[in-house]
Each structure stands twice: as C-alpha cells, then as structure tokens.
Amino acid sequence: MYIDADCHVAADPQGIAVDADTVVQRLDSVGVDRAVCWPMLTYTRQIAADNAAISEAARRYPGRIIPFGGINPRLGIAESHDELTRCLEEYGMRGIKLNGARDEYYIDDPELGLPFIRRIAEAGLVLALHCGANDFERTHPFRIAAISDAFPELQILVVHMGGAAAPHLHDAVIAYARRYPTWHLIDSEADYRKVLSALELLGPERICYGSDTPFCPMRYEWGIRQVVYQDLEPHAREQVLGGNIARLLGLDGS
C-alpha cells in the first residue's frame, strides 16, 4: 500500500490550492493508494470549512482520503476548542495537525499549544507538527521534545523533519528522534541526504513519504522518492512509502 503522508486540501481552492477531488486524481496519476489530508493555509477562518471538506471527502473516497483536522489557536481559543471538538467527535479525524510557523505561535505554548495537545493525546489521536527552518523558534525540535516529555505516549508526525527552508534543522530532528521513539519523520521538503542519514540512524520504520501537495508537485516528489529509496530492501521500501503510516494509524492492509 502506497500512502502520501502530506497533502493539503482546501474547501474553496484558490491559486495553487486543491480540493480532495484533485488530490485523488493526482494519486491515481502516480499509482499511490491513499493520502493523509489536512487543511490548507489557515490565515483565515476557512480552516473550519477545510476541516468539514476533508471529513466529507473521506466519506466520498473511503480508503483513499485519510482525514486529519487542523486548528489555529490564533483565531480564538474558545473557537479553536470548539473546532477541535468537531474534529474529535463529529468528523472522524485520524489525527490533528498544528503549524506554529504559519500561524505564529510556539507549539509548546501553555495557552496556545499544550491544552489542545492534551486533548489530542487524551483522544488517542496522532499529532502532526510542522517542523521547519522557516521558523526556528516556534517549531524547533526541542519544543517537540518538550511536548513528548509532557505526553510520552503521544505519537507525533514530524512534518518536513526540520526542512522546508534553509539552513535546515534535520540534524537536530534526527538527534532528538533517536531519543523519542514516538516520533515519525515525514520526508516532505527534506534534504534527501539527511533522509538517507535518518534511514541509517533511525531505521526505515521511522520514516514516511510525503509530497507536500500542492506546494510541491506530487508527480515530481513521487518520482524523486523512487531514486532516493531505490537501494532499500523491498520490505523497507514498502514501509517508507506507506506501510509505516498505515501501521501507525491502524489502516486496513497494514
């Protein structure tokens, strides 16, 4: 089973943004079975519409769209808790993504971050965190480590594994990941040399493929991974290209 672990969906796509129908079309074009989908940009209150669209898409495309919700506490604490409740109780989300870089808050903030993360952990969902060099301070891996210390059983997707800009944070992410077995690194927008280093130091069971659609062309990203992972043993390659995220989320076929 092939799974793209990093796709963004918009309810009302503008510019490069895409809806779930387009994601599925692109999956079909490269022969990938499923995609983890979370909201597009959340600078506006469209995040609620995006969450609803992702949930609806998961019902329309069973076995194709893996729904993850998103919240932006900068849009209001009470409003964000209400939106998280919908994600947890109504939408059937498999996890929640937070992006402190884009939404301008420290991911381990005692008001803007940790109360929401506590609810995610208590619900038994997976937490996805943007971890990129486009905001060293707000998304640094030492903040993810603080979250793991507070919630040691919480499974975390470390999206971009410290990349998405330069200079990267890959080495720091890998070093912390060696200490925290609950971290699962998503290779989207990561330096392939550091991805290979992570494979060597952490093992293939800790790395997951993601394209970062629509910010990166899915066809290009999928093609690049065929080269990056060509020397892996078949089982290890299957793990990275979908098996790991399937196992983590308890999906059929894992």
C-alpha positions in Angstrom: 0.0 0.0 0.0 1.4 3.4 -1.0 0.4 6.4 1.1 1.3 10.1 0.7 1.5 11.4 4.2 1.4 15.1 3.5 -1.3 16.6 1.4 -3.3 19.8 1.9 -7.0 20.2 1.0 -9.0 23.4 0.6 -12.7 23.7 0.7 -12.6 26.6 -1.8 -9.3 26.3 -3.7 -7.7 29.4 -4.9 -4.3 29.8 -6.6 -2.3 26.6 -6.1 -4.7 25.2 -3.6 -6.5 22.0 -4.5 -9.6 20.2 -3.4 -9.9 16.5 -2.5 -11.1 15.5 -6.0 -7.8 16.9 -7.4 -5.8 15.1 -4.7 -7.4 11.8 -5.7 -6.8 12.5 -9.4 -3.1 13.1 -8.7 -2.8 10.0 -6.5 -4.3 8.0 -9.4 -1.8 9.6 -11.8 1.2 8.2 -9.9 -0.3 5.0 -8.6 -0.5 5.9 -4.9 -3.4 4.4 -2.9 -4.1 6.9 -0.2 -3.2 10.3 1.2 -3.2 11.9 4.6 -5.0 15.2 4.1 -5.1 18.2 6.4 -6.2 21.8 5.9 -4.6 24.3 3.6 -3.4 27.6 4.9 -5.2 28.8 8.0 -4.6 32.5 8.0 -8.4 32.9 7.7 -11.3 31.2 9.3 -11.6 29.0 6.2 -9.9 26.3 8.4 -13.3 25.2 9.7 -14.6 24.8 6.1 -11.4 22.9 5.2 -11.9 20.5 8.1 -15.5 19.9 7.0 -14.4 19.4 3.4 -11.8 16.8 4.4 -14.2 14.9 6.6 -16.8 14.8 3.7 -14.1 13.8 1.3 -13.1 10.9 3.5 -16.7 9.7 3.3 -16.8 10.1 -0.5 -13.4 8.5 -1.0 -13.3 5.7 1.5 -9.9 4.1 1.5 -8.3 7.0 -0.4 -8.5 10.1 1.9 -7.2 9.8 5.4 -8.6 12.7 7.3 -6.6 14.9 9.6 -8.0 18.1 11.1 -6.3 21.3 11.9 -6.8 24.2 14.3 -5.3 27.7 14.5 -5.5 29.0 18.1 -4.7 32.4 16.8 -8.3 32.5 15.5 -9.5 32.4 19.1 -9.0 29.9 22.0 -12.7 29.1 22.6 -13.4 28.9 18.8 -10.4 26.6 18.4 -11.5 24.3 21.2 -15.0 24.1 19.6 -13.4 23.2 16.2 -11.2 20.6 17.9 -14.3 19.1 19.4 -15.9 18.8 16.0 -12.8 17.2 14.7 -12.7 14.7 17.5 -16.4 13.9 17.9 -18.1 14.6 14.5 -15.6 14.4 11.7 -13.8 11.1 12.4 -10.3 12.6 12.1 -7.4 10.2 12.5 -5.2 13.0 13.8 -4.7 16.7 14.1 -2.0 19.0 12.6 -0.7 22.1 14.2 1.5 24.6 12.4 3.2 27.2 14.7 5.3 28.6 11.9 2.4 29.5 9.6 0.1 30.6 12.4 2.8 32.3 14.5 2.7 30.7 17.9 5.1 28.5 19.9 3.9 24.9 19.6 4.5 24.2 23.3 2.9 27.4 24.4 1.0 26.8 27.7 -2.1 28.5 26.3 -2.0 28.3 22.5 -0.4 24.8 22.3 -0.4 22.4 25.2 -4.2 22.5 26.1 -5.1 21.4 22.6 -2.3 18.8 22.5 -3.6 17.4 25.8 -7.0 16.8 24.3 -5.5 15.2 21.2 -3.4 12.9 23.4 -6.4 12.0 25.6 -8.4 11.2 22.5 -5.7 8.8 21.4 -5.2 10.6 18.0 -1.9 11.2 16.2 -0.4 14.7 16.4 1.2 16.2 13.3 3.6 19.1 13.8 5.1 21.3 11.2 8.8 21.4 12.0 10.7 23.6 9.6 13.6 26.0 9.3 11.1 28.7 8.2 10.5 29.3 11.9 13.4 28.1 14.0 12.0 29.3 17.3 8.3 28.4 17.2 8.7 24.9 15.7 12.2 23.8 16.9 12.5 20.1 17.7 13.4 21.0 21.3 9.8 22.2 21.6 8.5 18.9 20.2 10.7 17.2 22.8 9.0 19.2 25.5 5.7 18.0 24.1 6.9 14.4 24.2 8.1 14.8 27.7 4.7 16.0 28.8 2.8 13.4 26.8 5.2 10.4 26.4 2.6 8.1 24.7 1.6 10.6 22.1 2.6 9.6 18.6 3.9 12.5 16.6 4.4 13.1 12.9 7.3 15.5 12.4 6.4 17.1 9.1 9.4 18.2 6.9 11.7 16.8 9.6 13.2 20.3 10.0 13.4 21.2 6.4 11.1 23.4 4.2 13.8 26.2 4.3 17.5 26.8 4.8 19.5 26.3 6.8 17.7 23.2 7.8 17.1 21.6 11.2 17.5 18.0 10.0 20.4 17.0 12.2 18.6 18.3 15.4 15.4 16.4 14.4 17.3 13.2 13.9 19.2 13.5 17.1 16.0 14.1 19.1 14.2 11.3 17.2 16.8 8.9 18.5 15.7 9.7 22.0 11.9 9.7 21.3 10.6 6.6 19.6 7.2 8.2 19.3 8.5 10.5 16.5 7.8 9.6 12.9 9.6 11.7 10.3 7.7 12.9 7.2 10.2 13.4 4.4 8.4 16.2 2.6 10.6 19.1 1.6 13.6 17.4 3.3 17.1 17.2 2.0 17.4 13.7 0.6 20.9 13.3 2.0 19.5 13.9 5.5 16.7 11.5 4.8 19.2 8.8 4.0 21.0 9.7 7.2 17.7 9.3 9.1 17.2 5.9 7.5 20.6 4.8 8.7 20.4 6.1 12.2 16.7 5.5 12.9 15.7 2.7 10.6 13.2 2.6 7.8 10.3 2.0 10.2 10.6 5.7 11.4 10.4 7.5 8.0 7.3 8.2 6.0 6.9 9.6 2.4 5.0 12.8 1.9 4.8 15.1 -1.1 3.5 18.3 0.5 0.9 18.7 -2.2 0.1 21.2 -3.6 3.2 23.2 -2.5 5.3 20.6 -4.4 4.2 18.7 -7.5 3.1 15.2 -6.4 4.4 13.6 -9.6 7.8 15.1 -9.1 8.0 14.2 -5.4 6.9 10.6 -6.1 9.4 10.2 -8.9 12.3 11.6 -6.7 11.5 9.0 -4.0 11.9 6.2 -6.4 15.5 7.3 -6.7 16.1 8.1 -3.1 14.8 4.8 -1.8 15.9 2.6 -4.7 18.6 0.8 -2.6 16.3 -0.2 0.2 15.2 -3.8 0.6 11.7 -4.3 -0.8 10.1 -4.5 2.7 11.9 -1.4 4.0 10.9 0.5 0.8 7.2 -0.6 1.3 7.4 0.6 4.9 8.6 4.1 4.0 6.3 4.5 1.1 3.1 3.7 3.1 3.5 0.8 5.4 4.7 2.9 8.4 1.9 5.4 8.3 -0.7 2.6 7.7 0.6 0.8 10.8 0.6 3.9 12.9 -3.0 4.7 12.0 -4.2 1.1 12.1 -5.3 1.1 8.5 -6.6 -1.9 6.7 -3.8 -3.6 4.7 -1.1 -2.6 7.1 
